[in-house]
């Protein structure tokens, strides 16, 4: 899912992306596996509680107590 997000950003806003390497992403939702598409709709933040993913998120997030907060992508630096 992250690769598809990066690909979408690069296509829709190329001025925000200097370089992009996407090793695995579907260009269209039909390119993904059916079971993955079905699972994404049921994902919740609580599902990662206590996992290494949660630990990494909390270590890197500027607002770890608000998991639904979205930040606008910042343009790449020089």
GROMACS elastic network, one bead per residue, 0.5 to 0.9 nm:
[ bonds ]
;  ai    aj funct       b0    kb
    1     4     6  0.52336   500
    1     5     6  0.63067   500
    1     6     6  0.87697   500
    1    25     6  0.72171   500
    1    26     6  0.86567   500
    1    40     6  0.89967   500
    2     5     6  0.50293   500
    2     6     6  0.62087   500
    2     7     6  0.85576   500
    2    25     6  0.81056   500
    3     6     6  0.51175   500
    3     7     6  0.60926   500
    3     8     6  0.85555   500
    3    21     6  0.86920   500
    3    22     6  0.56293   500
    3    23     6  0.75015   500
    3    24     6  0.63011   500
    3    25     6  0.51396   500
    3    26     6  0.81931   500
    4     8     6  0.60538   500
    4     9     6  0.85562   500
    4    22     6  0.80908   500
    4    24     6  0.81108   500
    4    25     6  0.50757   500
    4    26     6  0.63174   500
    4    27     6  0.69280   500
    4    28     6  0.88093   500
    5     8     6  0.51074   500
    5     9     6  0.61873   500
    5    10     6  0.86374   500
    5    25     6  0.87481   500
    6     9     6  0.50887   500
    6    10     6  0.61681   500
    6    11     6  0.86549   500
    6    20     6  0.76109   500
    6    21     6  0.88194   500
    6    22     6  0.74992   500
    7    10     6  0.51218   500
    7    11     6  0.62116   500
    7    12     6  0.85981   500
    7    20     6  0.77794   500
    7    21     6  0.87737   500
    7    22     6  0.70577   500
    7    25     6  0.77443   500
    7    27     6  0.79257   500
    8    11     6  0.51856   500
    8    12     6  0.59829   500
    8    13     6  0.80918   500
    8    27     6  0.84636   500
    9    12     6  0.52988   500
    9    13     6  0.54353   500
    9    14     6  0.71351   500
    9    16     6  0.78677   500
    9    17     6  0.77382   500
   10    13     6  0.53976   500
   10    15     6  0.80624   500
   10    16     6  0.73174   500
   10    17     6  0.58491   500
   10    18     6  0.87967   500
   10    19     6  0.87078   500
   10    20     6  0.73206   500
   11    14     6  0.58338   500
   12    15     6  0.89251   500
   13    16     6  0.57019   500
   13    17     6  0.72377   500
   14    17     6  0.52549   500
   14    18     6  0.76657   500
   15    18     6  0.74729   500
   15    75     6  0.77257   500
   15    76     6  0.89012   500
   16    73     6  0.79893   500
   16    74     6  0.74062   500
   16    76     6  0.61226   500
   17    20     6  0.68990   500
   17    75     6  0.71279   500
   17    76     6  0.64181   500
   18    75     6  0.89230   500
   18    76     6  0.67135   500
   18    77     6  0.89792   500
   22    25     6  0.67211   500
   25    28     6  0.88488   500
   25    31     6  0.85379   500
   25    32     6  0.82198   500
   26    29     6  0.65142   500
   26    30     6  0.78694   500
   26    31     6  0.51594   500
   26    32     6  0.59561   500
   27    30     6  0.84698   500
   27    31     6  0.68530   500
   27    32     6  0.88558   500
   28    31     6  0.55063   500
   28    32     6  0.76547   500
   29    32     6  0.56620   500
   29    33     6  0.86613   500
   29    37     6  0.77350   500
   30    33     6  0.77324   500
   30    34     6  0.80725   500
   30    37     6  0.89410   500
   31    34     6  0.88831   500
   32    35     6  0.85769   500
   32    36     6  0.69959   500
   32    37     6  0.68869   500
   33    36     6  0.53394   500
   33    37     6  0.64685   500
   33    38     6  0.88379   500
   34    37     6  0.51932   500
   34    38     6  0.62697   500
   34    39     6  0.86721   500
   35    38     6  0.51338   500
   35    39     6  0.61286   500
   35    40     6  0.87707   500
   36    39     6  0.50649   500
   36    40     6  0.62446   500
   37    40     6  0.54782   500
   37    41     6  0.72002   500
   38    41     6  0.59618   500
   38    42     6  0.74785   500
   39    42     6  0.54992   500
   39    43     6  0.66557   500
   40    43     6  0.54017   500
   40    44     6  0.89878   500
   41    44     6  0.87077   500
   43    46     6  0.84819   500
   43    47     6  0.69286   500
   44    47     6  0.54968   500
   44    48     6  0.77612   500
   45    48     6  0.58893   500
   45    49     6  0.72075   500
   45    54     6  0.87898   500
   45    67     6  0.71985   500
   45    68     6  0.83586   500
   46    49     6  0.52536   500
   46    50     6  0.89941   500
   47    50     6  0.86860   500
   47    51     6  0.86817   500
   48    51     6  0.54735   500
   48    52     6  0.81352   500
   48    53     6  0.64993   500
   48    54     6  0.57378   500
   49    52     6  0.87497   500
   49    53     6  0.82987   500
   49    54     6  0.59636   500
   49    55     6  0.86155   500
   50    53     6  0.81675   500
   50    54     6  0.63359   500
   50    55     6  0.73678   500
   51    54     6  0.53544   500
   51    55     6  0.65764   500
   51    56     6  0.89080   500
   52    56     6  0.62010   500
   52    57     6  0.85368   500
   53    56     6  0.52464   500
   53    57     6  0.61318   500
   53    58     6  0.86747   500
   54    57     6  0.50140   500
   54    58     6  0.61314   500
   54    59     6  0.85331   500
   55    58     6  0.53060   500
   55    59     6  0.61897   500
   55    60     6  0.87942   500
   56    59     6  0.50524   500
   56    60     6  0.62444   500
   56    61     6  0.83629   500
   57    60     6  0.53603   500
   57    61     6  0.56582   500
   57    64     6  0.71703   500
   57    67     6  0.88419   500
   58    61     6  0.53760   500
   58    62     6  0.82656   500
   58    63     6  0.80470   500
   58    65     6  0.80831   500
   59    62     6  0.85616   500
   59    64     6  0.78385   500
   60    63     6  0.87638   500
   60    64     6  0.79750   500
   61    64     6  0.51485   500
   61    65     6  0.88316   500
   61    67     6  0.86587   500
   63    66     6  0.57231   500
   63    67     6  0.74779   500
   63    69     6  0.77383   500
   64    67     6  0.61698   500
   66    69     6  0.56468   500
   67    70     6  0.83416   500
   71    74     6  0.84291   500
   73    76     6  0.89344   500
   74    77     6  0.86025   500
